[in-house]
Amino acid sequence: MNKTAPKAASGLFLTFEGIDGSGKSTQCRMLAETLQARGYDVVLTREPGGSAGAEEIRRLVLEGDPDKWSAETEILLFTAARRDHLERTILPALAAGKVVICDRFADSTRMYQGLSRGDLRATVDQLHALMIGREPDLTLLIDMDPSTGLARAKGRQGSEERFEDFGVELQEKMRAGFLDLAEEFSSRFHIIDGAQSIEAVAADVLRATTAALTSDAQALQP
């Protein structure tokens, strides 16, 4: 039986990616508020999470000892969370013509589980093709210095710091990996300088999003 999810016929699926502390969550919220003010129907969501089942898995993978799960186990957990998120939140919203803004998606799994502790990228991609089968329409990569990002992330002093606890070396590896992904999937990636002010980053984000929305609207015209 084919488990691959069909691509929605309408709506715009937009994701934010980047290392920890790059300001993704702030920019997600700002973009959602701006688009809503302009009359768009927006769904703001996150990964892992975004649905009841996926939020339960989030607590398992983001809290506790850094070595509590193997990379292989994490890949399975994240894929399970993503499948539930896709079925219950993302695809229904896209089918209704909404703009879905998601804080992280499969690209983060390609990096954090596929690259961080061994060469497991092929495993991530195989599971993604089998169980998810959907890429974003636009991915905004907030790029910034790993040391600065880690300091910001640790400064939050929250309970979800399992990946930050791996240290700056992981963040440096992830930054390089995300930039490589931006080249690999250049048709959907847009890199934004995260060292700018929050307002300047938000302006760049809005420009890229507006261009995608305009292109999407033109594609739907007869």
BELRA-V364968 format. One record per pair of residues at least 24 apart in sequence whose C-alpha atoms are under 10 Angstrom apart, sorted by the first residue. I is the first residue (numbers start at 0). J is the second residue. Records with the same first field share a line. If there is no record, write none. Layout:
I = J ; J
This chain:
1 = 129 ; 130
2 = 82 ; 128 ; 129 ; 130 ; 131 ; 132
3 = 82 ; 127 ; 128 ; 129 ; 130 ; 131 ; 132 ; 133
4 = 82 ; 85 ; 86 ; 90 ; 128 ; 129 ; 130 ; 131 ; 132 ; 133
5 = 90 ; 131 ; 132 ; 133
6 = 90 ; 93 ; 94 ; 132 ; 133 ; 134 ; 135
7 = 89 ; 90 ; 91 ; 92 ; 93 ; 94 ; 95 ; 96 ; 133
8 = 90 ; 93 ; 94 ; 95 ; 96 ; 219
9 = 90 ; 92 ; 93 ; 94 ; 95 ; 96 ; 97 ; 98 ; 215 ; 216 ; 219
10 = 40 ; 41 ; 89 ; 90 ; 91 ; 92 ; 93 ; 94 ; 95 ; 96 ; 97 ; 98 ; 99 ; 136 ; 212 ; 215 ; 216
11 = 41 ; 92 ; 93 ; 94 ; 96 ; 97 ; 98 ; 99 ; 100 ; 135 ; 136 ; 137 ; 208 ; 211 ; 212 ; 215 ; 216
12 = 42 ; 89 ; 90 ; 92 ; 93 ; 97 ; 98 ; 99 ; 100 ; 101 ; 133 ; 134 ; 135 ; 136 ; 137 ; 138
13 = 43 ; 98 ; 99 ; 100 ; 101 ; 102 ; 103 ; 104 ; 134 ; 135 ; 136 ; 137 ; 138 ; 139 ; 187 ; 208 ; 211
14 = 44 ; 45 ; 46 ; 99 ; 100 ; 101 ; 102 ; 103 ; 104 ; 105 ; 106 ; 134 ; 135 ; 136 ; 137 ; 138 ; 139 ; 140 ; 187 ; 188
15 = 45 ; 100 ; 101 ; 102 ; 103 ; 104 ; 106 ; 107 ; 135 ; 137 ; 138 ; 139 ; 140 ; 141 ; 188 ; 189 ; 204
16 = 101 ; 102 ; 103 ; 104 ; 105 ; 106 ; 107 ; 138 ; 139 ; 140 ; 141 ; 142 ; 177 ; 188 ; 190
17 = 102 ; 103 ; 106 ; 107 ; 110 ; 139 ; 140 ; 141 ; 142 ; 143 ; 145 ; 148 ; 170 ; 173 ; 174 ; 176 ; 177 ; 178 ; 190 ; 191 ; 193
18 = 107 ; 110 ; 111 ; 140 ; 141 ; 142 ; 143 ; 144 ; 145 ; 148 ; 149 ; 152 ; 163 ; 169 ; 170 ; 171 ; 172 ; 173 ; 174 ; 175 ; 176 ; 177
19 = 143 ; 145 ; 146 ; 147 ; 148 ; 149 ; 150 ; 151 ; 152 ; 153 ; 160 ; 162 ; 163 ; 170 ; 173 ; 174
20 = 141 ; 143 ; 144 ; 145 ; 146 ; 147 ; 148 ; 149 ; 150 ; 151 ; 152 ; 153 ; 154 ; 155 ; 163 ; 170 ; 193
21 = 140 ; 141 ; 142 ; 143 ; 144 ; 145 ; 147 ; 148 ; 149 ; 151 ; 152 ; 192 ; 193 ; 194
22 = 141 ; 142 ; 143 ; 148 ; 151 ; 152 ; 193 ; 194 ; 197 ; 200
23 = 101 ; 102 ; 103 ; 139 ; 140 ; 141 ; 142 ; 193
24 = 101 ; 102 ; 103
25 = 102 ; 197 ; 201
26 = 102 ; 139 ; 141 ; 197 ; 198 ; 200 ; 201 ; 202 ; 204 ; 205
27 = 100 ; 101 ; 102 ; 139 ; 201 ; 204
28 = 100 ; 101 ; 102
29 = 197 ; 198 ; 201 ; 204 ; 205
30 = 100 ; 201 ; 202 ; 204 ; 205 ; 208
31 = 98 ; 99 ; 100 ; 205
33 = 201 ; 205
34 = 98 ; 205 ; 208 ; 209
35 = 98
39 = 96 ; 97 ; 98
40 = 92 ; 95 ; 96 ; 97 ; 98 ; 99
41 = 92 ; 93 ; 96 ; 97 ; 98 ; 99 ; 100
42 = 88 ; 89 ; 92 ; 93 ; 97 ; 98 ; 99 ; 100 ; 101
43 = 88 ; 89 ; 98 ; 99 ; 100 ; 101 ; 102
44 = 84 ; 88 ; 89 ; 99 ; 100 ; 101 ; 102 ; 103
45 = 81 ; 84 ; 100 ; 101 ; 102 ; 103 ; 104
46 = 77 ; 80 ; 81 ; 84 ; 101 ; 102 ; 103 ; 104 ; 105 ; 107 ; 108
47 = 76 ; 77 ; 78 ; 79 ; 80 ; 81 ; 84 ; 101 ; 102 ; 103 ; 104 ; 105 ; 107 ; 108
48 = 77 ; 80 ; 81 ; 83 ; 84 ; 101 ; 102 ; 103
49 = 80 ; 81 ; 83 ; 84 ; 85 ; 87 ; 88 ; 89 ; 101 ; 102
50 = 80 ; 81 ; 82 ; 83 ; 84 ; 85 ; 86 ; 87 ; 88 ; 89
51 = 80 ; 83 ; 84 ; 87 ; 88
52 = 79 ; 80 ; 81 ; 82 ; 83 ; 84 ; 87
53 = 77 ; 78 ; 79 ; 80 ; 81 ; 82 ; 83 ; 84 ; 85 ; 87
54 = 80 ; 83 ; 84
55 = 80
56 = 80 ; 81
57 = 159
58 = 158 ; 159
59 = 159
60 = 159 ; 161 ; 162
61 = 158 ; 159 ; 160 ; 161 ; 162 ; 163
62 = 157 ; 158 ; 159 ; 160 ; 161 ; 162
63 = 158 ; 159 ; 160 ; 161 ; 162 ; 164
64 = 160 ; 161 ; 162 ; 164 ; 165
65 = 160 ; 161 ; 162 ; 163 ; 164 ; 165
66 = 161 ; 162 ; 165
67 = 161
69 = 112 ; 116
70 = 108 ; 111 ; 112 ; 113 ; 114 ; 115 ; 116 ; 117 ; 119
71 = 112 ; 113 ; 116 ; 117 ; 119 ; 122 ; 123
72 = 112
73 = 108 ; 111 ; 112 ; 113
74 = 108 ; 109 ; 111 ; 112 ; 113 ; 119 ; 120 ; 122 ; 123 ; 126 ; 127
75 = 112 ; 122 ; 123 ; 126
77 = 104 ; 105 ; 107 ; 108 ; 112 ; 123
78 = 105 ; 108 ; 123 ; 126 ; 127 ; 130 ; 131
79 = 126 ; 130 ; 131
81 = 105 ; 127 ; 130 ; 131
82 = 127 ; 130 ; 131 ; 132
83 = 131
85 = 130 ; 131 ; 133
86 = 131
90 = 133
98 = 212
99 = 135
100 = 135 ; 137 ; 138
101 = 135 ; 138
102 = 139
103 = 138 ; 139 ; 140
104 = 134 ; 135 ; 138
105 = 131 ; 133 ; 134 ; 135
106 = 134 ; 135 ; 138 ; 176 ; 177 ; 180 ; 181
107 = 173 ; 176 ; 177
109 = 173 ; 176 ; 177 ; 180
110 = 172 ; 173 ; 174 ; 175 ; 176 ; 177 ; 180
111 = 162 ; 169 ; 170 ; 172 ; 173 ; 176
114 = 169 ; 172 ; 173 ; 176
115 = 165 ; 168 ; 169 ; 170 ; 172 ; 173 ; 176
116 = 169
134 = 184 ; 187
135 = 187 ; 188
136 = 186 ; 187 ; 188 ; 211 ; 212 ; 215
137 = 185 ; 186 ; 187 ; 188 ; 189 ; 207 ; 208 ; 211 ; 212
138 = 181 ; 184 ; 185 ; 186 ; 187 ; 188 ; 189 ; 190 ; 207 ; 208
139 = 181 ; 187 ; 188 ; 189 ; 190 ; 191 ; 203 ; 204 ; 207 ; 208
140 = 174 ; 177 ; 178 ; 180 ; 181 ; 188 ; 189 ; 190 ; 191 ; 192 ; 193 ; 204
141 = 174 ; 177 ; 189 ; 190 ; 191 ; 192 ; 193 ; 194 ; 200 ; 204
142 = 174 ; 175 ; 177 ; 178 ; 190 ; 191 ; 192 ; 193 ; 194
143 = 171 ; 174 ; 191 ; 192 ; 193 ; 194 ; 195
144 = 170 ; 171 ; 174 ; 192 ; 193 ; 194
145 = 169 ; 170 ; 171 ; 172 ; 173 ; 174 ; 175
146 = 170 ; 171
147 = 194
148 = 193 ; 194
187 = 211
